[in-house]
Amino acid sequence: MDREQLHGTRMLQREAQLPSDRSKEQQRINLELGLPSAASINDRTIPLFNRSGWRFSNSGTFAGRPFLADMRELGGQDVAVIGVPFDGGTTFRSGTRFGPGAMRTISGLGSGYNFERGIDLQESLEIVDVGDVTVIPANIEKTFDQIDKAVAYLHERAVFPVILGGDHSIGYPDVRGLAPYVDGNVGIIHFDRHSDLSEYNLDERMHGTPFFHATNIPNAPATNLVQIGIGGWTGSRGGVRVARERRATVITITDIDRWGLERVAEMALEIAWKDAKAVFLSFDVDSIDPGFAPGTGTPESGGLLPREAFRMLDIVTREGLAGLEVVEVAPPYDVGDATSLLGVRVINDVLGTLVEAGKLGRRPDETDKSEPAVEGERDQTEPAGG
């Protein structure tokens, strides 16, 4: 093997082919709106007031993407990031209502460019942050109605939703908001350590119940529900009974160890898409071993390793998705923002795969090359890494 055979060498060449027009336009706007910096600053692309949202002073939107204040202007964008700061469905450790804010904050660490993939999300996707759904803390059903209507609004305007949870109870209204816009069945791929198929928790529809009720929706049958990572000592026997009766597909860590993650992911893809017109992806961060994702309400040891999850996500995403939710990030229990960072990585990986597969936005090979940056000039929308 020589240097030319390395994936890294190929990606070095790929970077030269990526456009930078959107980055340069954002840099121009940042400088215009943020005013020229102090005279002692040598790099004159740095504004006096930070308007980019990257790293050191994240503006509060996801990855520093523009905030869409007027929801009547939604439509034509590729992706809308929407927060659901709700943990009223939690049955033990609360705190997931802070998940959307934590993921937005840590998302400022990245640049949108992934060297190994040869993808720049800023160039390939038009992403807006539409803020949070107004939840009703004392009433879970009214909150579900709010979430349902908000998510439906995005689907009605054909904008891909990235939903920041919140506890997993939101999975039900997320699917409920999608289902009317699919002319056929909806498949669900669900990463979790818990089946979340109980009918009720404590007499209510809560975070252990979303997929019981989601699969009651006529065009979201349980036969198109695939659950990955289920197991451990915090599950529900009632949920297992529902999975058996409704013929949902349950894939355990034991299955992944025995059959291999590629084979299992291919199986999940096939089942979710069988006679379906769209697939929704639900990712619960507690599917990851808590050694890597401690910031969650119901941790269960023995879960997936991050790289295993990323590989499986790449496979199950490549046929396209109708939406993505990342749930159960609970910052009060996190360590060094590790779990929030994981949630952001899941989002970026899924979006990157959708771009790469030609399912969303502009593929790198479909974009026009732009002029290379002037040597020695740093692009402030892509800060240097540490």
Buried (B, 14 or more C-beta within 10 A) or exposed (E): EEEEEEEEEEBEEBEEEBBBEBBBEBBEBBBEEBEEBEEEEEEEBBBEEBBBBBBEEBBBBBBBBBBBEEBEEBEEBBBBBBBBBBBBBBBEBBBBBBBBBBBBBBBBBBBBBBEEBBBBBBBBBBBBBBBBBEBBEEEBEEBBBBBBEBBBBBBEBEBBBBBBBBBBBBBBBBBBBBBEBBEEBBBBBBBBBBBBBBEEBEEEBBBBBBBBBBBBBEBBBBBBBBBBBBBBEBBBEBBBEBBEEBEBBBBBBEBBEEEEBEEBBBBBBEBBBEEBEBBBBBBBBBBBBBEBBBBBBBBBEBBBEBEBBBBBBBBBBBBBBBBBBBBBBBBEBBEEBBBBBBBBBBBBBBBBBBBBBEBBBBBBEEBEEBEEBEEEEBBBBBBEEE
